[in-house]
Amino acid sequence: MIPATARTHPAFAYLRAHRGRPATWSDRYTSVFGLLVAAAVLGRPVAEALAGLARHADPARLGAGLALVAAAYAGFLALARAFGPVMLPAADAAWLVTSPLPRRAVLSRTALLLLSAAVLAGAALGLAALSVFGAPGELGVRLAAALALGVAAGVGGMATAVLGQQSPAADTRLQFLIAGMFSVAVLAAVSGSGPGRRILAAVAEAPASLGAAVAGVASVVAAFLARRAWAALDRIPARRILASSTRTARVTSAATMLDPGMLTWVAEDVHWRGRALRSRPWPRLVSRLGPAAALAWQEWLRVGRRPGRLAALFGVAALPAVCADAVGGSAPAAGVLLCGALTAAAMCTGGARRDGGDPALARMLAVDGRAATAARAVLPALLAAAWSALALAGLQAAGALPAGAWWALGPAAAPALAAGALRMARRRPVDHSMPVIDTPGGAVPTGPLIWAATGPDVALLGSLPALAALVTRPADVVPYVAAQAVAGAAVLAAFVLRSVRRARE
């Protein structure tokens, strides 16, 4: 609780007086009426969904489902750590954090918002876990235990993130926790198709009382961590709160202006700010290949200086196989495979993105546009080829693909994926002046739609033979590999020629 001396401080009284007009009876009536309408609309679908949980779990999909839940929880922890998580609006952070006011009183509203977000995210994780394991009996007890366990996981994870913002040692423990959850996801995905399936099935058939006991222990641990996080609010360094507030303000600005491209620059600035880099001599081969290779070598250095991100990238190569095992069917796995390979290619296009944002600097380098584009396409193509080949091998090992050289589709589609990634890097900000299309589902702004399709359209067009093979799953994949190799090379060559024409214009 906030001390009485803090609640009666003149600064807080001024803020409460100028925060906005007090809520009227009309405002309260509108809020209550909106909640009742939402409950009436969502009540039946939610009740039907909860009633559908009263079933036995599918042993073949337990491992994949648990892997997705563990990966989602690891992503929640990583997102909380990336955002701070304790932050304030930019104006409040500029003078309230550095003022002599009690730090905990200043951050009390933020703590309440973080608690609400943790409860909602934890409840969603609990329902997701219950949908994986099912509720063969005592639906009410299992549902309450799943919600309590999920909320405890969410609150405990958010409290750990707050403690990590206060102490570097706690931040190290949080990083180990995130890595551990990713390891659990990988282990669940592997054990779901082997002897570990019996263990997961035994967990699904465990008594409801055991789940309630585990949820009770988890709730006690979460309450302890939340208490420690509340006490740690007074000890969080001001520089970290200011940094997280600035970062959140940039992300909010990007979301408000519907310009997701700003998020990339925010992530880059956060990672490289304050880091001391050692100077290393360049390989002689780079100097001999010419200025275009030297221009592209910076991407190789950038990737080499972030081995953790590269390891995480190849760690999620099992995601298409997990999705195919959890959801079933080839179409979802093919979509995840294309998105993952395009993400791998887009990880190393910072130079092209910088040239698109500052064309004058690109012209001052006096490097041939065709050679520069071709040199910058090498690393994205290699990463996309390696990632997609590994993901296809995982799909084949999981039994989602028949026998054959399916892994060859990855290197064959890599040139098209590299062209799509470079096109994504060079796209301009969202044009909000474009018209809005009225559809039966509502108004659709064409500016963000065209921005989102710029880049993936080229990758999709150049990967059609591979996608057709993944959907149809033919007995002989060699003709599709040949067609994909021709299509990928043609798309990359056309992109290089088109980029040179645009540079001349």
DRENFI-878848 format. One line per field, with one value per residue (C-alpha): x, y, z; residue number from 1. Coordinates in steps of 0.05 Angstrom, whole numbers, m for minus. Layout:
% DRENFI-878848
X: c(X, ...)
Y: c(Y, ...)
Z: c(Z, ...)
num: c(NUM, ...)
END
This chain:
% DRENFI-878848
X: c(0, 21, 41, m7, 47, 55, m20, m26, 35, 16, 45, 0, m59, m44, m39, m105, m139, m114, m116, m184, m256, m287, m331, m405, m465, m472, m401, m413, m478, m445, m389, m436, m482, m423, m400, m469, m475, m407, m426, m491, m455, m396, m430, m456, m393, m350, m397, m395, m320, m313, m362, m318, m260, m295, m259, m198, m134, m107, m41, m13, m19, m1, 73, 60, 6, 50, 108, 65, 41, 112, 137, 80, 99, 172, 150, 109, 170, 215, 165, 159, 235, 241, 191, 220, 169, 162, 151, 114, 88, 144, 123, 115, 181, 217, 203, 167, 220, 278, 240, 246, 176, 169, 186, 135, 79, 99, 98, 35, m10, 40, 44, m32, m31, 24, m15, m77, m38, m5, m72, m103, m43, m39, m113, m105, m45, m84, m142, m94, m61, m129, m149, m86, m93, m169, m216, m238, m274, m291, m291, m303, m244, m197, m219, m208, m140, m119, m139, m104, m41, m41, m53, 2, 50, 32, 38, 102, 133, 116, 143, 207, 213, 205, 258, 303, 295, 318, 377, 426, 430, 354, 356, 405, 358, 301, 342, 355, 281, 265, 317, 289, 219, 244, 281, 216, 181, 234, 234, 158, 159, 210, 179, 110, 128, 169, 167, 152, 82, 62, 87, 46, m15, m6, m4, m68, m103, m78, m131, m161, m141, m68, m76, m111, m53, m1, m42, m43, 32, 42, m4, 36, 101, 70, 45, 115, 147, 94, 109, 183, 170, 126, 182, 233, 197, 233, 301, 294, 346, 318, 359, 325, 256, 272, 301, 240, 193, 229, 227, 153, 138, 171, 133, 68, 83, 96, 31, m8, 19, 12, 85, 112, 179, 197, 197, 258, 298, 275, 300, 367, 377, 361, 411, 470, 464, 522, 558, 633, 653, 722, 755, 773, 811, 770, 785, 828, 776, 726, 776, 791, 718, 708, 669, 601, 626, 656, 588, 553, 604, 573, 514, 559, 592, 524, 501, 566, 562, 494, 503, 445, 395, 423, 417, 345, 329, 352, 320, 251, 262, 222, 160, 131, 136, 103, 47, 36, 32, m13, m61, m57, m55, m1, m27, m13, 56, 71, 49, 92, 151, 146, 140, 199, 244, 226, 241, 309, 324, 300, 346, 406, 379, 398, 443, 389, 339, 387, 399, 324, 318, 377, 384, 435, 484, 476, 492, 554, 583, 589, 577, 543, 471, 468, 531, 509, 441, 471, 523, 471, 427, 479, 472, 396, 394, 442, 404, 337, 365, 394, 332, 282, 323, 326, 252, 235, 279, 241, 174, 198, 224, 156, 121, 86, 123, 136, 204, 247, 295, 245, 301, 324, 263, 294, 358, 317, 269, 324, 336, 263, 261, 323, 290, 227, 269, 307, 242, 214, 276, 268, 194, 173, 132, 57, 19, m43, m70, m90, m165, m204, m242, m311, m321, m376, m328, m315, m270, m201, m146, m105, m42, m23, m48, m2, 56, 47, 43, 106, 160, 119, 86, 153, 171, 103, 106, 176, 159, 96, 126, 151, 84, 47, 92, 80, 5, m3, 55, 72, 109, 166, 189, 247, 206, 181, 252, 274, 215, 228, 302, 284, 230, 274, 332, 286, 253, 320, 348, 286, 291, 364, 350, 289, 329, 381, 327, 297, 366, 376, 308)
Y: c(0, 72, 108, 162, 215, 200, 202, 270, 300, 365, 339, 278, 321, 367, 307, 278, 345, 355, 282, 292, 306, 261, 204, 221, 175, 175, 150, 95, 75, 72, 28, m20, m24, m38, m94, m125, m123, m154, m209, m222, m226, m268, m309, m365, m374, m375, m426, m470, m466, m484, m542, m567, m575, m634, m686, m731, m704, m728, m763, m749, m673, m666, m652, m601, m565, m561, m536, m479, m460, m460, m419, m369, m362, m352, m299, m264, m262, m237, m183, m160, m157, m119, m66, m54, m72, m13, 50, 116, 165, 207, 271, 237, 200, 265, 298, 251, 196, 244, 284, 270, 240, 169, 123, 71, 122, 148, 78, 52, 62, 28, m30, m38, m39, m90, m134, m129, m148, m206, m232, m229, m261, m315, m331, m339, m385, m426, m436, m454, m506, m535, m540, m580, m629, m630, m641, m714, m704, m650, m594, m540, m560, m568, m501, m465, m499, m481, m408, m404, m436, m391, m328, m348, m360, m292, m253, m290, m278, m204, m197, m231, m182, m124, m153, m161, m87, m71, m118, m144, m211, m218, m200, m257, m305, m279, m294, m364, m372, m351, m399, m453, m443, m447, m511, m539, m523, m559, m618, m623, m621, m677, m720, m714, m761, m811, m849, m785, m786, m834, m784, m728, m773, m790, m716, m705, m761, m738, m725, m656, m650, m656, m598, m557, m570, m549, m486, m470, m477, m435, m381, m376, m370, m317, m277, m279, m255, m200, m176, m174, m136, m85, m74, m68, m9, 39, 12, 12, 59, 121, 111, 44, 72, 130, 82, 37, 97, 125, 57, 49, 119, 103, 38, 73, 126, 73, 39, 104, 127, 56, 55, m13, 2, 46, m16, m43, 20, 19, m52, m36, 27, m10, m66, m24, 36, 39, m21, m18, m57, m82, m65, m126, m131, m149, m213, m203, m236, m181, m128, m166, m175, m100, m44, m79, m137, m89, m54, m120, m144, m101, m148, m208, m170, m152, m224, m249, m200, m227, m302, m308, m283, m329, m389, m370, m365, m435, m459, m440, m480, m535, m490, m514, m586, m568, m531, m589, m637, m592, m565, m617, m607, m580, m510, m481, m512, m483, m414, m418, m443, m385, m333, m362, m366, m294, m272, m306, m270, m203, m207, m184, m127, m68, m38, m38, m9, 47, 63, 67, 116, 159, 154, 212, 172, 112, 156, 184, 114, 110, 35, 3, m11, m79, m104, m77, m110, m176, m175, m158, m215, m268, m270, m267, m324, m366, m356, m369, m432, m459, m444, m471, m534, m547, m534, m581, m634, m627, m633, m696, m725, m711, m751, m691, m702, m766, m793, m752, m693, m643, m604, m582, m537, m490, m473, m471, m418, m378, m329, m309, m302, m257, m214, m208, m189, m135, m108, m105, m67, m15, m1, 69, 88, 75, 123, 142, 185, 125, 110, 65, 6, m10, m85, m126, m136, m62, m8, m30, 24, 8, 44, m5, m63, m46, m33, m101, m136, m102, m155, m216, m211, m223, m279, m312, m306, m336, m393, m418, m485, m499, m481, m524, m583, m573, m570, m628, m671, m709, m775, m746, m677, m670, m634, m584, m572, m558, m512, m476, m466, m434, m390, m367, m349, m312, m271, m250, m232, m190, m156, m138, m109, m71, m43, m15, 18, 51, 75, 108, 141)
Z: c(0, m13, 51, 76, 71, m2, m16, 17, m19, m55, m121, m121, m102, m161, m208, m184, m193, m264, m288, m318, m300, m248, m271, m272, m264, m339, m348, m297, m330, m398, m371, m336, m396, m442, m396, m395, m470, m478, m429, m466, m533, m511, m458, m503, m546, m483, m450, m511, m514, m440, m449, m506, m458, m424, m466, m464, m492, m559, m542, m611, m601, m528, m541, m595, m555, m493, m535, m562, m492, m465, m524, m514, m440, m459, m509, m454, m408, m465, m483, m411, m405, m471, m450, m382, m356, m308, m348, m346, m398, m427, m391, m323, m331, m347, m280, m232, m232, m220, m168, m92, m91, m65, m123, m104, m101, m170, m200, m165, m226, m270, m222, m224, m300, m301, m252, m296, m358, m322, m298, m367, m401, m348, m354, m429, m419, m368, m416, m472, m428, m408, m481, m494, m435, m435, m376, m376, m310, m257, m308, m255, m212, m271, m300, m234, m225, m296, m288, m220, m247, m309, m268, m220, m278, m308, m243, m223, m291, m290, m219, m240, m298, m249, m204, m265, m281, m210, m205, m258, m221, m224, m297, m309, m274, m317, m379, m354, m342, m413, m441, m396, m422, m493, m474, m445, m511, m550, m502, m505, m581, m583, m529, m559, m615, m574, m509, m471, m499, m443, m391, m421, m425, m351, m335, m374, m336, m268, m214, m211, m138, m157, m206, m152, m104, m156, m171, m97, m90, m152, m125, m60, m100, m145, m85, m55, m120, m127, m56, m72, m137, m100, m50, m106, m139, m93, m115, m190, m219, m252, m315, m328, m318, m365, m417, m415, m417, m478, m512, m497, m523, m589, m596, m579, m630, m683, m666, m666, m733, m761, m780, m758, m792, m733, m688, m724, m710, m637, m628, m662, m619, m555, m571, m595, m549, m500, m528, m540, m603, m616, m683, m723, m789, m850, m888, m950, m993, m979, m1001, m1064, m1084, m1091, m1058, m1064, m1021, m971, m968, m954, m904, m849, m848, m836, m779, m750, m751, m722, m664, m643, m637, m588, m638, m691, m643, m626, m700, m714, m650, m674, m739, m705, m703, m770, m747, m681, m716, m764, m704, m663, m716, m770, m844, m890, m904, m834, m833, m902, m879, m817, m859, m908, m851, m814, m875, m894, m823, m826, m891, m863, m803, m844, m887, m843, m895, m948, m899, m881, m955, m965, m908, m932, m1008, m1009, m967, m1013, m1074, m1039, m1032, m1108, m1110, m1170, m1152, m1186, m1152, m1084, m1088, m1110, m1055, m1002, m1025, m1009, m934, m932, m983, m942, m877, m910, m943, m879, m837, m887, m900, m825, m818, m876, m846, m781, m818, m852, m786, m754, m808, m841, m907, m947, m964, m1011, m1015, m986, m953, m1023, m1029, m979, m1018, m1082, m1053, m1018, m1076, m1078, m1002, m1004, m1057, m1014, m953, m990, m1018, m947, m924, m979, m972, m953, m892, m892, m937, m898, m954, m995, m1001, m954, m983, m955, m946, m913, m855, m846, m874, m896, m904, m965, m941, m885, m928, m986, m937, m906, m974, m1001, m997, m978, m1047, m1082, m1034, m1044, m1119, m1122, m1073, m1107, m1130, m1060, m1029, m1080, m1062, m987, m996, m1045, m1018, m1082, m1082, m1123, m1102, m1152, m1206, m1155, m1132, m1203, m1216, m1151, m1167, m1234, m1203, m1146, m1190, m1239, m1184, m1154, m1222, m1238, m1171, m1181, m1250, m1224, m1166, m1213, m1255, m1193, m1172, m1239, m1236)
num: c(1, 2, 3, 4, 5, 6, 7, 8, 9, 10, 11, 12, 13, 14, 15, 16, 17, 18, 19, 20, 21, 22, 23, 24, 25, 26, 27, 28, 29, 30, 31, 32, 33, 34, 35, 36, 37, 38, 39, 40, 41, 42, 43, 44, 45, 46, 47, 48, 49, 50, 51, 52, 53, 54, 55, 56, 57, 58, 59, 60, 61, 62, 63, 64, 65, 66, 67, 68, 69, 70, 71, 72, 73, 74, 75, 76, 77, 78, 79, 80, 81, 82, 83, 84, 85, 86, 87, 88, 89, 90, 91, 92, 93, 94, 95, 96, 97, 98, 99, 100, 101, 102, 103, 104, 105, 106, 107, 108, 109, 110, 111, 112, 113, 114, 115, 116, 117, 118, 119, 120, 121, 122, 123, 124, 125, 126, 127, 128, 129, 130, 131, 132, 133, 134, 135, 136, 137, 138, 139, 140, 141, 142, 143, 144, 145, 146, 147, 148, 149, 150, 151, 152, 153, 154, 155, 156, 157, 158, 159, 160, 161, 162, 163, 164, 165, 166, 167, 168, 169, 170, 171, 172, 173, 174, 175, 176, 177, 178, 179, 180, 181, 182, 183, 184, 185, 186, 187, 188, 189, 190, 191, 192, 193, 194, 195, 196, 197, 198, 199, 200, 201, 202, 203, 204, 205, 206, 207, 208, 209, 210, 211, 212, 213, 214, 215, 216, 217, 218, 219, 220, 221, 222, 223, 224, 225, 226, 227, 228, 229, 230, 231, 232, 233, 234, 235, 236, 237, 238, 239, 240, 241, 242, 243, 244, 245, 246, 247, 248, 249, 250, 251, 252, 253, 254, 255, 256, 257, 258, 259, 260, 261, 262, 263, 264, 265, 266, 267, 268, 269, 270, 271, 272, 273, 274, 275, 276, 277, 278, 279, 280, 281, 282, 283, 284, 285, 286, 287, 288, 289, 290, 291, 292, 293, 294, 295, 296, 297, 298, 299, 300, 301, 302, 303, 304, 305, 306, 307, 308, 309, 310, 311, 312, 313, 314, 315, 316, 317, 318, 319, 320, 321, 322, 323, 324, 325, 326, 327, 328, 329, 330, 331, 332, 333, 334, 335, 336, 337, 338, 339, 340, 341, 342, 343, 344, 345, 346, 347, 348, 349, 350, 351, 352, 353, 354, 355, 356, 357, 358, 359, 360, 361, 362, 363, 364, 365, 366, 367, 368, 369, 370, 371, 372, 373, 374, 375, 376, 377, 378, 379, 380, 381, 382, 383, 384, 385, 386, 387, 388, 389, 390, 391, 392, 393, 394, 395, 396, 397, 398, 399, 400, 401, 402, 403, 404, 405, 406, 407, 408, 409, 410, 411, 412, 413, 414, 415, 416, 417, 418, 419, 420, 421, 422, 423, 424, 425, 426, 427, 428, 429, 430, 431, 432, 433, 434, 435, 436, 437, 438, 439, 440, 441, 442, 443, 444, 445, 446, 447, 448, 449, 450, 451, 452, 453, 454, 455, 456, 457, 458, 459, 460, 461, 462, 463, 464, 465, 466, 467, 468, 469, 470, 471, 472, 473, 474, 475, 476, 477, 478, 479, 480, 481, 482, 483, 484, 485, 486, 487, 488, 489, 490, 491, 492, 493, 494, 495, 496, 497, 498, 499, 500, 501, 502, 503, 504, 505)
END
